[in-house]
Structure formats: structure tokens, C-alpha cells
Amino acid sequence: MIEIKDLYYTYPTGVSALNGVDLNVNLGEFVAIMGENGAGKTTFVKHFNGLLKPTKGAVVVDGVDTRSVSVAKLSRKVGLIFQNPEDQFFCETVKDELTYGPKNFGFNEDEIIKRVKWALDFMGLSEYADTSPFALSGGEKKRVAIASVLVWDPEVIVLDEPTIGQDYRQKMKLRDFLLDLKRKGKAVIIVTHDVEFVAECSPRVILMSKGKIIADGLAKRILTDYSTLIKASILPPQITQVFMEFKSPKMPHDVIDVREAKEVLAPLLRRAKA
């Protein structure tokens, strides 16, 4: 669905943000892009819907070079949710904000009403339908931004730091929904520092540093590779750090989430009780 070939990007200020990046993302994949601040993550994903165009190399979305089509056309396929939600607000109310996208994409009125109601309910925003999105809290603004993209059902959904300002319940609701989108054949891409959320989702993980990809693989392998994580200024999940402290060779050191830890420890606890 997305093919990146030897991508370089230099800002007009002369800052080189991407330095020869290659990546393919297929429909039905869940990808987490991680790395330190300034690694090039946000610059990278802004190429997926044409907001930025390559300085060198190419980005191809569903067979189309992003330099040959408008952002509006690419956005129908690739929905991008910004890290700062206010950057994508246009309208005076939350309801109008959610209506904006599908209306411009030509959805009929009945379908728009149905989709907007679903998005408001799903993101817990129904009570704010007639409120200005700018008057909401940071976490609520983030949910409006997410809903405003989910409402038109793009094939690729890109979320930049989606868990900022969200409580645990909202995070788990978002996790379950993103995994459901993956099962339905969507491509889901998140940019995040939230290693615990990534561990709960267990996606394909891309580590970036200094405008390059330094690791690419399943979460279980990447999030337990301490030496590689350090290069991207990331620590393993807390549960992984705990298991790394066990000295017994019988104890696995690649546990990344609580459910897996429970499966490992339950037999030991049963034997201890016996």
C-alpha cells in the first residue's frame, strides 16, 4: 500500500530530516514508528499523504507517486492525525468538525449523519457535539482529531502520538479498535514514545534515529533488544525490565506485556503453593 524508496527530505532551513529511508507497508499491517525526539518520525509520516514531498527518492501510495497527486486525493486513502490536534481543526463545533471530512469527500447526507454519530459515540464525545473543539481539554481534543479521521474510513490510518492525554481506559479502547482495523485489512501506523502501549498492541516496530531506520521487526524482538533500543533513546517496557533482572536461565527475558507475564508466572505460583 505504501512504498518508500531511498527517501531523503531537507527542510527549507537546510535541516536534513530524512537520510535514505526505505520501507514498505501493506494493508492489514499494524506498524509503530518509534525513536527519540528529532529522529524524523513525524517528517516521515507526513510524506504518506503528500503533506511533504521528497527532496530525493520516492513515496508511492497504492501505486501512485505522491508527487503526482494532490494532498486532498491522497487523504481519501491515507488519514493523518496530527500530534497537535488543533493543527487540523477547521470548524466551530465538534459535530461540524467530524462532518467536514466526509462532506468534502462527497458522502451523502444520510451516510454522514450515520458516520458522525458512530464516531461521536465511539470516542466518547457525544456530550460535546455542539461544543467548540478548541474549548475542550487536551485529551478530548485528541479524541476529536482521531474521530475526525476515522469518520471517513480511510484505508491507511496514521496517528502521531495518539495516546497523549488519554487515560488507561481510553488507551485500551483505542488499542482494541486499532487491532480491529488491522483485522479488517486496514494499514494502521502510529508514531509514539509510549512503549507500554506498543507492547500491549504487539505491532511491527520501526526504530528511527537521525533520519534513518535502525531496526525493523516484530515488537517482541525489537522491544527486548536493549542495545538497539538505547540507540533510539528508548527503554524496554517496565515488565520486560523486571524479567531482565531474573538471573535464572529458566526465566524468559523477552516478556513484553502483563498478560504474557501472567502466563509465565502462573505455573510457578501454583508450584510454590503446592
C-alpha positions in Angstrom: 0.0 0.0 0.0 2.9 2.4 0.8 6.3 2.0 -0.7 9.2 4.3 0.3 12.3 4.2 -1.8 15.6 5.9 -0.7 13.7 8.8 0.8 15.6 12.0 1.7 14.0 15.2 3.0 15.7 18.5 3.7 13.7 21.4 5.2 14.0 24.9 3.5 16.1 25.9 6.5 18.7 23.4 5.4 18.0 20.8 8.2 18.3 17.3 6.9 15.4 15.3 8.5 15.4 12.0 6.5 18.5 10.3 5.1 17.8 7.4 2.8 14.8 5.7 4.2 13.3 2.5 2.6 10.1 0.9 3.9 7.1 -1.0 2.6 3.7 -1.1 4.5 1.0 -3.5 3.4 -2.7 -3.4 4.1 -3.5 -5.4 7.2 -0.3 -4.3 9.0 0.0 -2.5 12.3 3.2 -0.5 12.4 4.6 1.5 15.3 7.3 4.1 14.5 9.5 4.9 17.5 12.6 6.9 18.3 14.0 9.9 20.1 12.8 13.5 19.5 14.2 14.8 16.3 14.6 11.3 14.8 12.5 12.2 11.8 9.3 10.3 12.7 6.7 13.0 12.1 8.5 14.3 9.0 8.5 10.7 7.7 4.7 10.1 8.1 3.8 13.5 6.6 5.1 12.0 3.3 2.5 9.3 3.4 -0.4 11.6 2.3 1.7 14.1 0.4 1.9 16.9 3.0 5.6 16.8 2.4 7.2 15.8 -0.9 10.6 14.0 -1.1 13.7 16.0 -1.7 15.1 12.8 -3.2 13.7 9.3 -3.6 10.0 8.5 -3.9 6.9 7.7 -1.9 4.3 5.6 -3.7 0.8 5.1 -2.2 -1.4 2.4 -3.8 0.7 2.6 -6.9 0.7 6.4 -7.2 3.7 8.6 -6.7 2.8 11.2 -4.1 4.4 14.0 -6.2 1.9 13.5 -9.0 -1.4 13.9 -7.0 -2.9 16.4 -4.5 -3.0 16.0 -0.7 -6.8 16.0 -0.9 -6.8 13.0 -3.2 -4.2 11.1 -1.1 -6.1 11.9 2.1 -9.1 9.9 1.0 -6.8 6.8 1.2 -4.4 8.0 4.0 -5.9 9.7 7.1 -3.3 11.5 9.2 -4.0 12.5 12.8 -1.5 15.2 13.9 0.3 15.2 17.2 -1.2 18.6 18.0 -4.9 18.2 17.3 -5.6 22.0 16.9 -3.5 21.9 13.8 -6.3 20.1 12.0 -9.4 21.8 13.4 -11.4 24.0 11.0 -15.0 24.2 12.4 -16.9 25.8 15.3 -18.3 22.6 16.8 -17.2 19.1 17.3 -20.0 17.8 15.2 -19.2 20.1 12.3 -15.5 19.0 12.6 -16.5 15.4 12.2 -18.8 16.3 9.3 -16.1 18.3 7.4 -14.1 15.4 6.0 -16.9 13.1 4.7 -18.8 16.1 3.3 -15.8 17.2 1.2 -15.3 13.6 0.1 -18.8 13.5 -1.3 -20.6 11.2 1.1 -24.4 11.6 1.0 -26.2 13.3 3.9 -27.6 10.1 5.5 -24.3 8.4 5.5 -22.6 11.4 7.0 -25.1 11.5 9.8 -24.6 7.8 10.5 -20.9 8.0 10.5 -20.7 11.2 12.6 -23.0 9.6 15.3 -20.8 6.5 15.3 -17.6 8.4 15.7 -19.0 10.6 18.5 -20.2 7.6 20.4 -17.1 5.6 19.9 -14.7 8.3 21.1 -17.0 9.3 24.0 -17.7 12.7 22.5 -21.5 12.8 22.2 -21.9 15.3 25.0 -19.5 17.7 23.3 -21.2 17.6 19.8 -22.2 21.2 19.9 -19.0 22.4 21.8 -16.1 24.2 20.1 -13.2 21.7 19.8 -10.9 24.5 20.9 -12.7 24.7 24.3 -12.0 21.0 25.2 -9.2 19.5 27.3 -6.1 18.2 25.6 -7.2 14.6 25.8 -10.6 15.5 24.4 -9.1 17.4 21.6 -7.0 14.4 20.7 -10.2 12.2 20.6 -11.9 14.8 18.3 -8.9 14.7 15.9 -8.9 10.9 15.9 -12.7 10.8 15.3 -12.5 13.4 12.5 -10.3 10.9 10.5 -11.9 7.6 11.5 -15.3 9.0 10.3 -14.4 8.7 6.6 -12.8 5.3 6.9 -9.5 5.6 5.0 -7.5 2.5 4.0 -4.5 3.8 5.9 -4.7 5.5 9.3 -1.6 7.3 10.6 -1.7 8.5 14.2 1.0 10.8 15.6 1.3 10.3 19.4 -2.3 9.0 19.8 -2.1 8.2 23.5 -1.1 11.6 24.8 -3.6 12.9 27.2 -5.6 9.6 27.2 -6.4 7.7 30.4 -5.9 3.9 30.6 -9.5 3.1 29.6 -9.3 5.2 26.5 -5.9 3.8 25.6 -7.3 0.2 25.8 -10.4 1.2 23.8 -8.1 2.7 21.2 -5.9 -0.4 21.2 -8.8 -2.7 20.6 -10.2 -0.5 17.8 -6.8 -0.2 16.0 -6.3 -4.0 16.2 -9.8 -4.4 14.8 -8.9 -2.1 11.9 -5.9 -4.3 11.3 -8.0 -7.4 11.2 -10.4 -5.7 8.7 -7.5 -5.2 6.4 -6.6 -1.5 7.1 -3.0 -0.4 7.4 -2.5 1.2 10.9 0.6 3.3 11.6 1.3 5.0 14.9 4.2 7.4 15.8 4.7 7.1 19.6 7.0 7.2 22.6 4.5 5.1 24.6 6.4 1.8 24.8 3.9 0.3 27.1 1.1 0.9 24.6 3.2 -0.6 21.8 3.8 -3.6 24.0 0.1 -4.1 24.5 -0.6 -3.8 20.7 2.4 -6.0 19.7 2.8 -4.5 16.2 5.6 -4.4 13.8 8.1 -1.8 15.2 10.2 0.6 13.3 13.0 2.3 15.2 14.4 5.6 13.8 17.5 7.6 14.7 19.0 10.6 13.0 16.6 10.3 10.0 17.3 6.6 9.3 15.6 3.3 10.2 17.9 1.4 12.6 15.6 -1.6 13.3 12.5 -3.2 11.8 10.8 -6.2 13.3 8.1 -7.7 15.5 7.5 -5.9 18.8 8.7 -8.9 20.9 12.1 -8.9 19.2 12.6 -5.1 19.0 11.4 -4.2 22.5 13.6 -6.7 24.2 16.8 -5.8 22.2 18.2 -3.4 24.8 21.3 -2.4 22.9 19.3 -1.3 19.9 16.6 0.4 21.9 19.3 2.6 23.6 20.4 3.8 20.2 16.9 5.2 19.7 16.8 6.6 23.3 14.0 4.1 24.3 13.8 1.8 27.3 12.1 -1.6 27.2 8.6 -1.9 28.7 8.7 -2.0 32.5 7.6 -5.6 32.7 10.5 -6.5 30.3 12.9 -4.7 32.6 11.6 -6.8 35.5 12.1 -10.1 33.7 15.6 -9.0 32.6 16.5 -8.8 36.3 15.8 -12.5 36.8 19.0 -14.5 36.8 17.5 -17.9 36.3 18.1 -19.3 32.8 14.6 -20.9 33.0 13.0 -17.4 33.2 12.4 -15.8 29.7 13.8 -12.3 29.2 11.5 -11.5 26.2 8.2 -10.8 28.0 6.7 -7.5 26.9 3.2 -7.3 28.4 1.4 -8.2 31.6 -0.8 -10.9 30.0 2.3 -12.8 28.9 4.0 -12.3 32.3 0.9 -13.8 34.0 1.1 -16.9 31.7 4.8 -17.3 32.6 4.4 -16.8 36.3 1.1 -18.7 36.9 2.7 -22.2 36.8 5.5 -21.1 39.1 3.0 -19.7 41.6 0.9 -22.9 41.5 4.0 -25.0 42.2 5.0 -22.6 45.1 1.6 -23.0 46.7 1.8 -26.8 46.3 
